[in-house]
Amino acid sequence: MLALWTLRALSAGGLGVIGWRLGLYISELSIDKEVFIPWGLALTLAGVIIGGVLVPYLILKPWRMSANYIDSLPGSALISGTVGLLVGLVVASLVSIPLYTLSGWPSWGVPIIVSVVLGLFGLGLGVQRERDMRAIFPGLDAALTSGGSANGPTMSSNGTTSNGNGWTGKADKVKTQKASRNGNILVDTSAIIDGRIADLSITGFLEGSLVVPRFVLDELRHIADSSDPLRRNRGRRGLEVLGKLRKDDAVPLQVLDVGVENGNEVDAVLVQLAREMKSSILTTDYNLNRVAELQGVQVLNVNELANALKSIVLPGEELRVNIVQEGKEVGQGVAYLDDGTMVVVEGGRRYLNAFHDVYVTRVLQTTAGRIIFAQPKGE
């Protein structure tokens, strides 16, 4: 807040002085002498108002947007961009040597223009060739993400290491300690298609920003354009979920312009990106979950959250359930709790399509979920 008011004061004072001098100059042109009223007073007040009200927004908003963009870039992209900028400025200095012999303003104006153009060109070219920088220095990303640790390349599920560009080698040691999070959550295609992410964001349990890489959007678009009706419907559902998240202000949604090179798997690039950004991954994909955990990336699995929030039922508790179908064994009836948990009622076939009181005999936890076995009350 102090910085904002300081910027307002400096902007108001600076533009006020400029307006005052401009008003005196206009009055001198009109009546051949410097008079403060009316032009000096009017332009001074206009300068103070513009400097105090508009200038901070014109400065702070682009500054914040630039800071957010730089923060979203991988460390290797920042380094390669800086190297490109320095190379562009060096080339501009060499090119500008004969330009200093010009007369008048071109002797300094043209070299400045050349330096700006070549510097920006080198910066853009450096950011675009970020993958070449990582290929030359394989341990660069790990050094940036782990504070200079020697365990640069990451480990895949088959015991080899990879730097995200096709290079592989044997891993000497696996680093499983999770890196610190920066508040961003990378969203996988499976979590978008699942749809529960939209309901989860409304509850306010998600903190930070949801980041959707461009290659995830491309994969979602390919699914939506599939000739298979089932895949096409799942892809369109994912696009509708993204539209709902975009309209919801509870959790910010950002699209990160990162693509996938030919031959690279989407899941591998997503895990590598999460390591570079020190972000977690939101997914429902079991295989991606395990691979990311092996590489020290925190995973937010929607299925695990749903299982953790299921109501706990202990043996001996009484329930009132609606037995809706027959079980696999003779005489069994099957009911479901509100959260979808299956309740197998021994001898419950005779109560089919009716509510009945039962008591829990045992609870079986499986990979598919929780199954409750019960007996009709009074038997």
C-alpha positions in Angstrom: 0.0 0.0 0.0 2.9 2.4 0.8 4.5 1.7 -2.5 1.2 2.4 -4.3 0.8 5.8 -2.6 4.4 6.6 -3.2 4.0 5.9 -6.9 0.8 8.0 -7.0 2.7 10.9 -5.4 5.7 10.7 -7.7 3.4 10.4 -10.8 1.2 13.3 -9.8 4.2 15.5 -9.0 6.0 14.6 -12.2 3.1 15.1 -14.5 2.1 18.2 -12.6 5.5 19.8 -13.3 5.3 18.8 -16.9 1.8 20.3 -17.2 3.0 23.5 -15.5 5.9 23.9 -18.0 3.7 23.0 -20.9 1.1 25.6 -19.9 3.8 28.3 -19.7 5.1 27.3 -23.1 1.6 27.5 -24.6 0.9 30.9 -23.0 4.2 32.2 -24.4 3.2 31.1 -27.9 -0.2 32.7 -27.6 0.5 36.1 -25.9 4.4 36.2 -26.1 4.9 35.9 -22.3 4.7 33.2 -19.7 1.4 33.4 -17.7 0.4 30.7 -15.3 -3.4 31.3 -15.7 -5.2 29.8 -17.4 -3.1 27.3 -19.4 -0.5 26.7 -16.6 -3.2 26.1 -13.9 -5.3 23.9 -16.2 -2.5 21.7 -17.4 -1.0 21.4 -13.9 -4.2 20.2 -12.4 -4.7 17.8 -15.4 -1.2 16.5 -14.9 -1.7 15.9 -11.2 -5.0 14.1 -11.7 -3.7 11.9 -14.5 -0.5 11.1 -12.6 -2.3 10.3 -9.4 -5.2 8.3 -10.8 -4.3 6.7 -14.2 -0.5 6.3 -14.3 -0.3 3.8 -11.4 -2.8 1.5 -13.1 -0.9 1.9 -16.4 2.3 0.9 -14.7 1.2 -1.6 -12.1 -1.1 -3.8 -14.3 1.5 -4.4 -17.0 4.1 -5.0 -14.3 2.0 -7.6 -12.6 1.1 -9.3 -15.9 4.8 -9.4 -16.8 5.7 -10.8 -13.3 3.1 -13.5 -13.6 4.2 -14.5 -17.1 7.9 -14.6 -16.0 6.9 -16.6 -12.9 5.1 -19.2 -15.1 8.2 -19.7 -17.3 10.5 -22.6 -16.5 13.9 -21.6 -15.2 15.7 -23.0 -18.3 13.5 -20.7 -20.5 14.6 -17.6 -18.4 18.2 -18.5 -18.7 18.1 -19.2 -22.4 16.1 -15.9 -22.9 18.7 -14.0 -21.0 21.5 -15.5 -23.0 19.7 -14.6 -26.2 19.2 -11.0 -25.0 22.9 -10.6 -24.2 23.9 -12.1 -27.6 21.5 -9.7 -29.4 22.9 -6.7 -27.5 26.5 -7.7 -28.3 25.6 -8.0 -32.0 23.8 -4.7 -31.9 26.9 -3.0 -30.4 29.0 -4.4 -33.2 26.6 -3.4 -35.9 26.2 0.2 -34.4 29.9 1.0 -34.5 29.8 2.6 -38.0 26.5 4.2 -37.2 28.1 6.5 -34.6 29.8 8.4 -37.5 26.4 9.8 -38.7 25.6 13.4 -38.1 22.7 14.7 -36.0 20.2 12.6 -34.1 20.8 9.5 -36.2 24.2 9.1 -34.6 22.5 8.1 -31.3 18.9 7.4 -32.3 19.7 4.7 -34.9 22.0 2.7 -32.6 19.3 2.7 -29.9 16.7 1.4 -32.3 19.1 -1.3 -33.6 19.9 -2.3 -29.9 16.2 -2.6 -29.0 15.3 -4.6 -32.1 18.2 -7.0 -31.9 17.9 -7.3 -28.2 14.2 -8.3 -28.4 14.9 -10.6 -31.3 17.6 -12.4 -29.3 15.3 -12.6 -26.2 12.5 -14.2 -28.2 14.8 -16.5 -30.1 16.4 -17.6 -26.8 13.0 -18.4 -25.2 12.0 -20.4 -28.3 15.2 -22.5 -28.2 14.8 -23.3 -24.5 14.7 -27.0 -25.2 18.1 -26.8 -27.0 19.5 -25.2 -23.9 18.2 -28.1 -21.8 19.7 -30.6 -24.3 23.1 -29.0 -24.0 23.0 -28.8 -20.2 20.9 -31.9 -19.1 21.2 -31.0 -15.4 20.0 -27.4 -15.8 16.3 -28.0 -14.8 17.2 -30.0 -11.7 19.8 -27.5 -10.6 17.1 -24.7 -10.8 14.3 -26.7 -9.2 16.3 -28.3 -6.4 18.7 -25.5 -5.6 21.7 -26.8 -7.5 21.3 -30.4 -6.5 23.5 -32.9 -8.5 20.5 -35.2 -9.1 19.5 -33.4 -12.2 17.7 -35.8 -14.5 14.4 -37.2 -13.3 13.6 -40.9 -12.9 10.9 -42.8 -14.9 9.1 -45.9 -13.8 11.4 -48.3 -15.6 14.5 -47.2 -13.6 16.0 -44.8 -16.2 16.4 -41.1 -16.0 15.0 -38.5 -18.4 15.3 -34.7 -18.9 12.1 -34.4 -21.0 13.9 -34.2 -24.3 14.4 -37.9 -25.2 17.7 -38.3 -23.2 17.7 -41.3 -20.9 20.3 -43.0 -18.7 20.6 -45.1 -15.5 19.6 -43.4 -12.3 22.1 -43.6 -9.4 19.6 -42.4 -6.8 15.9 -41.7 -6.7 14.8 -38.4 -5.2 11.3 -38.8 -3.7 11.2 -35.7 -1.5 8.4 -33.5 -2.7 9.5 -30.0 -3.8 7.9 -26.9 -2.3 4.7 -25.8 -4.0 4.2 -22.3 -5.5 0.3 -22.4 -5.4 -0.2 -23.4 -9.0 -2.0 -26.6 -9.8 -1.4 -28.2 -13.2 -4.6 -29.9 -14.5 -4.5 -33.2 -16.4 -6.9 -34.1 -19.2 -8.5 -36.9 -17.1 -9.4 -34.5 -14.3 -11.1 -32.1 -16.8 -13.1 -34.9 -18.4 -14.1 -36.2 -15.0 -15.9 -33.0 -14.3 -15.8 -33.0 -10.5 -13.1 -30.4 -10.5 -15.7 -27.8 -11.3 -17.7 -28.7 -8.2 -14.5 -28.9 -6.1 -13.5 -25.4 -7.1 -16.8 -23.9 -6.0 -16.4 -25.3 -2.5 -13.2 -23.3 -2.0 -11.0 -26.2 -1.0 -8.6 -25.6 -3.9 -6.0 -22.9 -3.1 -4.0 -21.2 -5.8 -4.5 -21.1 -9.6 -5.5 -23.9 -12.0 -3.0 -24.0 -14.8 -4.0 -25.8 -18.1 -1.0 -26.4 -20.5 -1.7 -25.9 -24.1 -0.9 -29.5 -24.9 -3.6 -30.6 -22.6 -6.1 -28.4 -24.5 -4.8 -30.0 -27.8 -5.3 -33.5 -26.4 -8.8 -32.5 -25.2 -9.7 -31.1 -28.6 -8.5 -34.3 -30.4 -10.7 -36.3 -28.1 -13.7 -34.0 -28.8 -13.1 -34.5 -32.6 -12.8 -38.3 -32.4 -15.0 -40.4 -34.6 -15.8 -42.6 -31.6 -19.1 -41.3 -30.1 -18.1 -42.2 -26.6 -14.7 -40.4 -26.8 -16.3 -37.5 -28.6 -18.8 -37.0 -25.8 -16.1 -37.2 -23.1 -14.1 -34.6 -25.0 -17.0 -32.2 -25.3 -17.8 -32.7 -21.6 -14.3 -31.7 -20.8 -14.6 -28.5 -22.9 -17.8 -27.7 -21.1 -16.1 -28.1 -17.8 -13.3 -25.7 -18.8 -15.9 -23.2 -19.9 -17.6 -23.5 -16.5 -14.2 -23.0 -14.7 -13.5 -20.0 -16.9 -16.7 -18.3 -15.8 -16.2 -19.2 -12.1 -14.1 -16.6 -10.2 -13.5 -18.8 -7.1 -10.3 -20.3 -8.5 -8.3 -18.5 -11.2 -7.8 -20.5 -14.4 -4.7 -19.9 -16.6 -3.7 -21.4 -19.9 0.1 -22.0 -20.2 1.4 -21.8 -23.8 3.5 -25.0 -23.7 3.5 -27.6 -26.4 4.7 -31.1 -26.8 7.4 -32.0 -29.3 6.9 -35.0 -31.6 7.7 -38.3 -29.8 7.2 -37.0 -26.3 4.4 -38.4 -24.1 1.9 -35.9 -22.7 2.2 -37.4 -19.2 6.0 -37.2 -19.2 5.9 -33.6 -20.3 3.3 -32.7 -17.7 5.4 -34.2 -14.9 8.5 -32.5 -16.1 6.6 -29.2 -16.3 5.3 -29.7 -12.7 8.9 -30.2 -11.5 10.1 -27.1 -13.2 7.2 -24.9 -11.9 7.3 -26.6 -8.5 3.5 -27.2 -8.9 1.2 -30.1 -8.0 -0.8 -32.1 -10.5 -4.6 -32.6 -10.4 -5.6 -35.8 -12.1 -7.7 -39.0 -11.9 -5.1 -41.1 -13.8 -3.7 -43.9 -11.7 -0.6 -44.4 -13.8 0.2 -40.7 -13.9 -0.3 -40.5 -10.1 2.3 -43.2 -9.5 4.9 -41.8 -12.0 4.6 -38.3 -10.6 5.0 -39.5 -7.0 8.2 -41.4 -8.0 9.6 -38.1 -9.3 8.7 -36.1 -6.2 5.7 -34.3 -7.6 2.7 -33.8 -5.4 -0.5 -35.3 -6.9 -4.0 -34.2 -6.1 -6.1 -37.3 -7.1 -9.9 -36.6 -7.2 -10.7 -40.3 -6.7 -8.5 -40.5 -3.6 -10.3 -37.4 -2.2 -13.7 -39.0 -2.9 -12.7 -42.2 -1.1 -11.3 -40.3 1.8 -14.6 -38.4 2.2 -16.8 -41.5 2.2 -18.7 -42.0 5.4 -17.1 -44.5 7.8 -19.4 -47.4 8.8 -18.3 -49.8 11.6 -19.5 -53.3 12.2 -22.6 -53.3 14.5 -24.0 -50.0 13.3 -27.6 -50.0 12.0 -28.6 -48.6 8.6 -31.9 -48.2 6.8 -31.4 -49.0 3.1 -33.4 -49.5 0.0 -32.7 -53.0 -1.4 -32.8 -52.5 -5.2 -31.5 -55.7 -6.8 -30.4 -59.2 -6.2 -26.9 -60.2 -5.2 -24.5 -62.7 -6.8 -25.1 -65.3 -4.0 -28.4 -67.0 -3.4 -30.7 -64.9 -1.2 -28.6 -61.8 -1.2 -29.9 -58.3 -1.8 -28.0 -55.2 -2.8 -28.5 -51.7 -1.7 -26.5 -48.5 -2.1 -25.7 -45.6 0.2 -26.0 -42.0 -0.8 -22.3 -41.9 -1.7 -22.5 -45.0 -4.0 -21.1 -47.5 -1.5 -22.5 -51.0 -2.1 -24.3 -52.7 0.7 -24.7 -56.5 0.4 -27.5 -57.7 2.6 -27.4 -61.4 3.4 -30.9 -62.8 3.1 -32.2 -59.5 1.7 -33.7 -60.8 -1.5 -37.1 -61.1 0.1 -37.1 -57.3 0.8 -36.4 -56.4 -2.8 -37.6 -52.9 -3.8 -38.3 -51.9 -0.2 -36.6 -50.1 2.6 -35.4 -52.3 5.5 -33.3 -51.9 8.7 -30.0 -53.8 8.6 -27.0 -54.0 10.8 -23.4 -54.0 9.5 -21.5 -57.3 10.0 -18.2 -56.4 8.2 -16.6 -53.8 5.9 -14.4 -54.9 3.0 -12.0 -52.3 1.4 -11.0 -53.1 -2.2 -9.2 -51.2 -4.9 -12.6 -50.5 -6.5 -14.0 -49.0 -3.3 -15.7 -50.0 -0.1 -18.2 -52.9 0.2 -20.4 -53.2 3.3 -21.9 -56.6 4.3 -25.0 -56.5 6.5 -27.8 -58.7 7.9 -31.5 -57.8 8.2 -32.4 -56.5 11.6 -34.2 -58.9 13.9 -32.6 -62.0 12.4 
